[in-house]
Amino acid sequence: MDLYREIRAGFFVIAGPCVIESRELAMSAALKLKEICSSLGLTFIFKSSYDKANRTSLSGYRGTGRLYAERMESGLQILNDVKEKHGVAVLTDVHSADEARIASEVVDIIQIPAFLSRQTDIIITASETGKTVNIKKGQFMAPWDIKNVVAKFISTGNKKLLITERGTTFGYGNLVVDFRGIPIMKEYGYPVVFDATHSVQLPGGLGSASGGQREFVPTLAKAAVAAGCDGIFMEVHPQPDSAPCDGPNMVNFETAGDVLSVSKALYELINTR
Protein backbone atom coordinates (compact mmCIF):
# COMPACT_ATOMS: atom_id res chain seq x y z
CA MET A 1 0.00 0.00 0.00
CA ASP A 2 1.42 3.41 -0.90
CA LEU A 3 1.66 6.13 1.73
CA TYR A 4 -1.32 8.21 0.65
CA ARG A 5 -3.60 5.18 0.46
CA GLU A 6 -2.41 4.17 3.93
CA ILE A 7 -3.14 7.67 5.24
CA ARG A 8 -6.64 7.54 3.80
CA ALA A 9 -7.25 4.11 5.30
CA GLY A 10 -7.16 5.16 8.96
CA PHE A 11 -5.92 7.49 11.68
CA PHE A 12 -2.37 8.81 11.18
CA VAL A 13 0.23 10.91 12.96
CA ILE A 14 2.67 13.57 11.77
CA ALA A 15 5.17 14.25 14.55
CA GLY A 16 8.72 15.26 15.37
CA PRO A 17 10.86 18.17 16.57
CA CYS A 18 10.01 21.58 15.14
CA VAL A 19 13.37 21.97 13.43
CA ILE A 20 16.40 19.78 12.81
CA GLU A 21 18.88 20.49 15.58
CA SER A 22 21.25 17.59 14.97
CA ARG A 23 21.40 14.21 13.29
CA GLU A 24 21.44 12.50 16.68
CA LEU A 25 18.27 14.21 17.90
CA ALA A 26 16.42 13.56 14.65
CA MET A 27 17.38 9.89 14.71
CA SER A 28 16.46 9.32 18.36
CA ALA A 29 13.20 11.26 18.13
CA ALA A 30 12.11 9.41 15.00
CA LEU A 31 12.82 6.05 16.63
CA LYS A 32 10.95 6.92 19.83
CA LEU A 33 7.93 8.24 17.93
CA LYS A 34 7.96 5.20 15.63
CA GLU A 35 7.85 2.95 18.70
CA ILE A 36 4.94 4.91 20.20
CA CYS A 37 2.94 4.84 16.97
CA SER A 38 3.74 1.18 16.26
CA SER A 39 2.51 0.20 19.72
CA LEU A 40 -0.79 1.95 18.94
CA GLY A 41 -1.08 0.68 15.38
CA LEU A 42 -0.88 4.18 13.90
CA THR A 43 0.59 5.28 10.58
CA PHE A 44 3.55 7.55 11.41
CA ILE A 45 5.20 10.34 9.40
CA PHE A 46 8.31 11.95 10.89
CA LYS A 47 8.29 15.76 10.69
CA SER A 48 11.21 18.12 11.16
CA SER A 49 12.07 21.26 9.20
CA TYR A 50 15.50 21.79 7.67
CA ASP A 51 14.89 25.55 7.75
CA LYS A 52 12.43 27.64 9.74
CA ALA A 53 12.25 30.70 7.52
CA ASN A 54 9.43 32.41 9.45
CA ARG A 55 11.00 33.41 12.76
CA THR A 56 9.77 36.14 15.11
CA SER A 57 13.21 37.76 15.28
CA LEU A 58 16.44 37.75 13.29
CA SER A 59 18.16 35.83 16.08
CA GLY A 60 15.67 32.94 15.97
CA TYR A 61 17.19 29.49 15.36
CA ARG A 62 16.55 28.27 11.81
CA GLY A 63 18.39 24.96 11.43
CA THR A 64 21.76 23.26 11.04
CA GLY A 65 24.03 25.68 9.21
CA ARG A 66 24.63 29.40 9.06
CA LEU A 67 23.55 29.80 5.43
CA TYR A 68 20.29 28.74 3.80
CA ALA A 69 22.03 26.36 1.36
CA GLU A 70 23.87 24.67 4.24
CA ARG A 71 20.65 24.20 6.22
CA MET A 72 18.86 22.70 3.26
CA GLU A 73 21.66 20.34 2.23
CA SER A 74 22.43 19.06 5.72
CA GLY A 75 18.77 18.92 6.74
CA LEU A 76 17.66 16.90 3.74
CA GLN A 77 20.56 14.51 4.25
CA ILE A 78 19.51 13.96 7.86
CA LEU A 79 15.89 13.38 6.81
CA ASN A 80 17.09 10.88 4.21
CA ASP A 81 19.15 9.09 6.86
CA VAL A 82 16.12 8.93 9.18
CA LYS A 83 14.03 7.51 6.35
CA GLU A 84 16.56 4.85 5.42
CA LYS A 85 17.58 3.78 8.93
CA HIS A 86 14.16 3.71 10.59
CA GLY A 87 11.95 2.95 7.59
CA VAL A 88 9.58 5.83 8.23
CA ALA A 89 8.06 8.40 5.91
CA VAL A 90 9.44 11.94 6.31
CA LEU A 91 7.98 15.43 5.90
CA THR A 92 9.47 18.91 5.85
CA ASP A 93 8.41 22.48 5.11
CA VAL A 94 9.38 24.23 1.89
CA HIS A 95 9.34 27.97 1.29
CA SER A 96 9.59 28.36 -2.48
CA ALA A 97 8.82 26.53 -5.70
CA ASP A 98 12.52 25.69 -6.14
CA GLU A 99 12.67 24.20 -2.66
CA ALA A 100 9.64 22.05 -3.42
CA ARG A 101 11.41 20.54 -6.42
CA ILE A 102 14.60 19.82 -4.48
CA ALA A 103 12.93 18.50 -1.33
CA SER A 104 10.68 16.19 -3.38
CA GLU A 105 13.75 14.11 -4.22
CA VAL A 106 14.05 13.13 -0.54
CA VAL A 107 10.82 13.59 1.41
CA ASP A 108 7.60 11.61 1.17
CA ILE A 109 5.38 14.58 2.01
CA ILE A 110 6.00 18.22 1.16
CA GLN A 111 4.52 20.71 3.60
CA ILE A 112 3.48 24.23 2.63
CA PRO A 113 3.53 26.50 5.71
CA ALA A 114 0.42 28.40 6.76
CA PHE A 115 1.81 31.79 5.76
CA LEU A 116 2.34 30.48 2.19
CA SER A 117 -0.98 28.66 1.83
CA ARG A 118 -2.28 31.07 -0.83
CA GLN A 119 0.90 31.27 -2.90
CA THR A 120 -0.12 29.84 -6.25
CA ASP A 121 3.34 29.08 -7.68
CA ILE A 122 4.52 27.05 -4.71
CA ILE A 123 1.22 25.12 -4.57
CA ILE A 124 1.31 24.29 -8.27
CA THR A 125 4.98 23.29 -8.23
CA ALA A 126 4.58 21.12 -5.14
CA SER A 127 1.62 19.42 -6.80
CA GLU A 128 3.58 18.85 -10.00
CA THR A 129 6.20 16.82 -8.11
CA GLY A 130 3.59 14.09 -7.72
CA LYS A 131 4.29 13.85 -4.00
CA THR A 132 1.71 13.97 -1.25
CA VAL A 133 1.45 17.59 -0.09
CA ASN A 134 0.25 18.90 3.26
CA ILE A 135 -1.03 22.46 3.05
CA LYS A 136 -1.51 24.21 6.38
CA LYS A 137 -4.50 26.55 6.35
CA GLY A 138 -3.36 30.11 6.94
CA GLN A 139 -4.19 31.72 10.27
CA PHE A 140 -5.90 34.43 8.22
CA MET A 141 -8.17 32.09 6.22
CA ALA A 142 -11.73 30.93 6.75
CA PRO A 143 -12.23 27.16 6.33
CA TRP A 144 -14.32 27.64 3.19
CA ASP A 145 -11.43 29.51 1.56
CA ILE A 146 -9.65 26.16 1.32
CA LYS A 147 -11.75 25.27 -1.72
CA ASN A 148 -9.66 27.69 -3.78
CA VAL A 149 -6.43 26.14 -2.50
CA VAL A 150 -7.74 22.68 -3.39
CA ALA A 151 -8.64 23.86 -6.90
CA LYS A 152 -5.11 25.17 -7.45
CA PHE A 153 -3.53 21.97 -6.19
CA ILE A 154 -5.59 19.45 -8.16
CA SER A 155 -5.31 21.47 -11.39
CA THR A 156 -2.13 19.48 -12.19
CA GLY A 157 -3.89 16.14 -11.81
CA ASN A 158 -2.27 15.35 -8.45
CA LYS A 159 -4.91 14.56 -5.83
CA LYS A 160 -2.61 13.47 -3.01
CA LEU A 161 -3.49 16.35 -0.72
CA LEU A 162 -3.73 16.86 3.04
CA ILE A 163 -5.18 19.98 4.68
CA THR A 164 -4.11 21.03 8.17
CA GLU A 165 -5.99 23.20 10.64
CA ARG A 166 -3.65 25.16 12.91
CA GLY A 167 -5.82 27.83 14.49
CA THR A 168 -6.96 31.28 13.44
CA THR A 169 -5.52 34.64 14.46
CA PHE A 170 -7.58 36.13 17.27
CA GLY A 171 -6.53 39.64 18.20
CA TYR A 172 -2.84 40.16 18.91
CA GLY A 173 -0.62 37.25 19.90
CA ASN A 174 -3.31 34.61 20.16
CA LEU A 175 -4.85 31.80 18.11
CA VAL A 176 -8.19 30.07 18.48
CA VAL A 177 -9.58 26.95 16.81
CA ASP A 178 -13.05 26.97 15.33
CA PHE A 179 -13.80 23.25 15.26
CA ARG A 180 -16.61 23.81 12.75
CA GLY A 181 -13.78 24.20 10.24
CA ILE A 182 -12.88 20.51 10.36
CA PRO A 183 -16.17 19.16 8.96
CA ILE A 184 -16.36 22.13 6.57
CA MET A 185 -12.94 21.36 5.09
CA LYS A 186 -13.62 17.60 5.01
CA GLU A 187 -16.44 18.36 2.57
CA TYR A 188 -13.80 19.07 -0.10
CA GLY A 189 -12.86 15.39 -0.10
CA TYR A 190 -9.35 15.31 1.35
CA PRO A 191 -7.97 14.23 4.75
CA VAL A 192 -7.98 16.99 7.37
CA VAL A 193 -5.17 17.06 9.92
CA PHE A 194 -5.27 18.90 13.23
CA ASP A 195 -2.08 20.66 14.33
CA ALA A 196 -2.37 20.27 18.09
CA THR A 197 0.81 22.14 18.98
CA HIS A 198 0.81 25.20 16.71
CA SER A 199 -2.81 25.76 17.70
CA VAL A 200 -1.67 26.56 21.24
CA GLN A 201 1.09 28.90 20.07
CA LEU A 202 1.08 32.54 21.18
CA PRO A 203 2.73 34.30 18.20
CA GLY A 204 5.31 36.81 19.41
CA GLY A 205 4.17 36.15 22.96
CA LEU A 206 7.68 36.31 24.39
CA GLY A 207 8.63 39.52 22.62
CA SER A 208 11.45 38.18 20.45
CA ALA A 209 9.97 34.67 20.21
CA SER A 210 6.61 32.96 20.24
CA GLY A 211 5.11 31.66 23.44
CA GLY A 212 2.72 28.78 23.89
CA GLN A 213 0.35 26.91 26.17
CA ARG A 214 1.25 23.26 25.75
CA GLU A 215 -1.01 22.27 28.65
CA PHE A 216 -3.98 22.64 26.28
CA VAL A 217 -2.62 20.28 23.60
CA PRO A 218 -4.46 17.19 24.95
CA THR A 219 -7.77 19.05 25.20
CA LEU A 220 -7.62 20.46 21.68
CA ALA A 221 -6.46 17.16 20.18
CA LYS A 222 -9.41 15.31 21.70
CA ALA A 223 -11.82 17.99 20.52
CA ALA A 224 -10.42 17.82 16.98
CA VAL A 225 -10.79 14.04 16.79
CA ALA A 226 -14.33 14.36 18.08
CA ALA A 227 -14.97 16.96 15.36
CA GLY A 228 -13.84 14.48 12.70
CA CYS A 229 -10.17 15.08 11.89
CA ASP A 230 -8.34 12.26 10.13
CA GLY A 231 -4.91 12.72 11.68
CA ILE A 232 -2.95 14.59 14.34
CA PHE A 233 0.11 16.80 13.82
CA MET A 234 2.29 17.39 16.88
CA GLU A 235 5.73 18.83 17.36
CA VAL A 236 7.47 16.65 19.92
CA HIS A 237 10.81 17.13 21.67
CA PRO A 238 12.59 15.22 24.47
CA GLN A 239 13.12 18.49 26.37
CA PRO A 240 10.72 21.14 25.04
CA ASP A 241 11.86 23.81 27.50
CA SER A 242 15.38 23.68 26.09
CA ALA A 243 14.39 23.51 22.42
CA PRO A 244 15.69 26.38 20.26
CA CYS A 245 12.43 26.69 18.31
CA ASP A 246 8.76 26.51 19.37
CA GLY A 247 9.61 25.05 22.78
CA PRO A 248 6.62 26.56 24.64
CA ASN A 249 4.10 24.79 22.41
CA MET A 250 5.91 21.47 21.88
CA VAL A 251 5.21 18.41 24.04
CA ASN A 252 7.47 15.62 25.31
CA PHE A 253 7.26 11.95 24.34
CA GLU A 254 5.18 10.95 27.37
CA THR A 255 2.52 13.55 26.63
CA ALA A 256 2.58 12.67 22.93
CA GLY A 257 1.99 9.01 23.74
CA ASP A 258 -0.91 9.82 26.05
CA VAL A 259 -2.50 12.17 23.50
CA LEU A 260 -2.21 9.64 20.70
CA SER A 261 -3.56 6.77 22.78
CA VAL A 262 -6.71 8.72 23.69
CA SER A 263 -7.02 10.14 20.17
CA LYS A 264 -6.94 6.69 18.61
CA ALA A 265 -9.61 5.42 21.01
CA LEU A 266 -11.84 8.39 20.22
CA TYR A 267 -11.27 7.99 16.48
CA GLU A 268 -12.27 4.33 16.60
CA LEU A 269 -15.33 5.07 18.71
CA ILE A 270 -16.50 7.77 16.31
CA ASN A 271 -15.76 5.84 13.13
CA THR A 272 -17.08 2.44 14.19
CA ARG A 273 -20.47 1.76 12.68
Beta strands, then each sheet from edge to edge (+ up, - down):
strand 1: 12-16
strand 2: 43-47
strand 3: 89-93
strand 4: 109-112
strand 5: 132-136
strand 6: 161-165
strand 7: 168-169
strand 8: 175-176
strand 9: 192-195
strand 10: 201-202
strand 11: 211-212
strand 12: 231-235
sheet 1: 1+ 2+ 3+ 4+ 5+ 6+ 9+ 12+ 1+
sheet 2: 7+ 8-
sheet 3: 10+ 11-
end
